[in-house]
Structures are given as C-alpha cells and as structure tokens.
Amino acid sequence: IAVADGISNSPYAAWAAKTLLKAVQKQAIHAPSVYDLAVLQTELTLQLTQYKQLGASSTLALISKPAHQYVINIQHLGDSRVYLYRHDLQQWACLTQDHNFLEQLRDEGKLQDGIEYASFYSALMHYFCADPEHEVPNIPPQKEYLTPHDTLLICSDGLHDVLHASD
C-alpha cells in the first residue's frame, strides 16, 4: 500500500506523485518486503526528465508485508505519514516522523516548548525529485508488529493538523 503526495511548490507535483506510484507498482511485481528507494528515485528521474519536467517532487509512504502475518515494513520519505489505531487502547499513534529541519532540531533537543518556529524549519530535507543529481538517503525500513484488530492509516500530510498522536 502506498501514498505519494506531490510537493505543491514544485513544478508538475501531481505528475511526480503518479510517476512515483507507478515506480512502486513496477517494483511490487517482484513482491519485495522492502523497497529500494534509490531505484524509485532513479525511475522518477528517468520518466520525468525525458519530458523536461526537472524538479518535479513528491513524498511517499508505503507499507509492505513480509511473510509473517502481523508484521509490516514501513518506508517513507518526506511528510507523508502512517498512523496506527490500537482498538484495545482506543488510541492513535503516528508511526512516521517528517523528514524536515524541525524534526531534526527536535531530535537534537534544540527546540523550546511554547516557541513558534519559522515556517522555514518545516521545509523538507528528504523527498523524491526528478533531478539526476538528487539522491535519496538509505533509510532502513521500520518494522511494526500489529495485533489482529489494529487499523493503519496511510496518508499525505493533509491530515496532520486534524489527527495527532494524542487524539
């Protein structure tokens, strides 16, 4: 299962998202339990640069399932997200973390509570881009263990302001 979200301030954003999903589909034929993000990046670049659409960018969140019934692999780049609802706890949890400067500062303990930070810090650090020089990081997949009644929500960044981990 995959969701791609074109980055709105990039040219041809919708085309980038569709092309990225087609690249995921192409890899899915081989039924991988882990996708190669570098191959997805290369495929996006090959497809869009032939139409002179350099700079088209997209984020991606995908879930793949290895052989075990209640294990999933989560891979993502950018700010597309995967949420988990645990029915027994009646609680949502965000399983992914945005790849932006704000999250990096949070990880380094450099953010202060109660302070509003400039929108620049929300800028994405990692995403897919139709550019032969663009590289994506080799981020290992995140393994999650589910219970039979868990629900997953995979979405673009559009639900972030509505759905928080504490809701």
JOVENTA-V464949 format. One record per pair of residues at least 24 apart in sequence whose C-alpha atoms are under 7 Angstrom apart, sorted by the first residue. I is the first residue (numbers start at 1). J is the second residue. Records with the same first field share a line. If there is no record, write none. Layout:
I: J  J
This chain:
1: 62  63  64
2: 61  62  63
3: 60  61  62  154  155  156
4: 58  59  60  61  156
5: 58  59  60  80  156
6: 57  58  59
7: 57  58  59
10: 55  56  57
11: 55  56
12: 53  56
13: 56  57  58
16: 56  57  58
17: 58
19: 44
20: 44
33: 64  65  66
34: 64  73  141
37: 136
38: 136
41: 128  136
44: 130
45: 130  131  132
48: 130
49: 130
54: 130  131
55: 129  130  131
56: 129  130
57: 128  129  130
58: 127  128  129
59: 127  128
61: 154
70: 145  146  147
71: 143  144  145  146
72: 143  144  145
73: 141  142  143  144
74: 141  142  143
75: 141  142
77: 126  127
78: 124  126  127
79: 156  157
80: 155  156  157
81: 154  155  156  157
82: 152  153  154  155
83: 152  153  154
84: 150  151  152  153
85: 150  151  152
86: 150  151
87: 149  150
91: 167
92: 165  166  167
93: 165
94: 165
99: 124  125  126
100: 124  125
101: 125
